[in-house]
Amino acid sequence: MNERLVRIRESERKSHTEIYTSQKLYHTDSWLKRPIKTVREIASHFDGYDALRVLDLGCGVGRNSIYIAERFQKIPCMIDCVDLLAIAIEKLLDNAQAHNVTSSINGITKSIEEYEIQSNSYDFIMAVSALEHMDSQESFLSKLFEIKEGLRKNGIVCLVINSSVEETNTQTQEAMEAQFEINLPTDKLQSILSNVFCDCEILKTTVAEQEYDIPRESCISRLRTNVVTYAARKTD
Ligand SMILES: C[S@@+](CC[C@H](N)C(=O)[O-])C[C@H]1O[C@@H](n2cnc3c(N)ncnc32)[C@H](O)[C@@H]1O
């Protein structure tokens, strides 16, 4: 790992550890307040299924997976939840217990890069604010193809990815290096997604501008990002 990657990963480890240990899933004003809207929308596509196999890449403490597990607890539902942070998987398993869905949650402490997605295995693969933290654009691109291969027929992918991220030091107003391992321009990211999933049915493709303050190593940074949400169904 190069120096930049080590620095960003260490800073992410600290900020995620802080939020995962101080905030209670679904009982907080932070981003852990509720599952994301697109996951809630996609869930209805699986109503009527008699079994469900799901993969959550960069799952955190299960904001989206616990919701799916609870919603489909009447059918056999197995969710492989992958995160490189041990504390995330620890809290995920606590949350699974608290929500009575332990039998549906398979916690895997591994990086997305290392986790090999088996072909034709999943009805639903999600990666919410996670793929932009992979170690290189090459790994990112090959993981997108692996995700497509990993979907079963009619399987759905849901990706939420930050793009064109800009950070500014709020005290000095100086531009700072964006603390994201992969920071693609929005149009390039959209073009990659439409090329990789060209033979899939697009269910959703949106870009939302967001702006918020975020604590960094030595200052508070004003972060501007275009959040790309992309959902598609594999049709063959
Ligand atoms: C912003 S959080 C989002 C968590 C979850 N997807 C959600 O929506 O609540 C990003 C998560 O991805 C994990 N992560 C970052 N880079 C990763 C990587 N290369 N492999 C696996 N997990 C990673 C982090 O540890 C963190 O838990």
The ligand as an ORCA input file, in Angstrom:
! r2SCAN-3c Opt
* xyz 0 1
  C     -19.332      5.230      4.814
  S     -19.311      3.637      5.501
  C     -20.808      2.942      4.833
  C     -21.243      1.705      5.567
  C     -22.525      1.063      5.035
  N     -22.414      0.683      3.640
  C     -23.697      1.994      5.217
  O     -24.273      2.455      4.210
  O     -24.058      2.249      6.370
  C     -18.064      2.779      4.561
  C     -17.702      1.411      5.118
  O     -16.869      0.753      4.159
  C     -15.801      0.122      4.838
  N     -14.680      0.045      3.888
  C     -13.939      1.069      3.386
  N     -13.037      0.609      2.517
  C     -13.213     -0.742      2.460
  C     -12.592     -1.787      1.725
  N     -11.605     -1.529      0.880
  N     -13.006     -3.043      1.924
  C     -14.025     -3.321      2.812
  N     -14.664     -2.363      3.517
  C     -14.261     -1.103      3.345
  C     -15.504      1.007      6.028
  O     -14.834      0.304      7.042
  C     -16.904      1.456      6.415
  O     -17.479      0.600      7.360
*
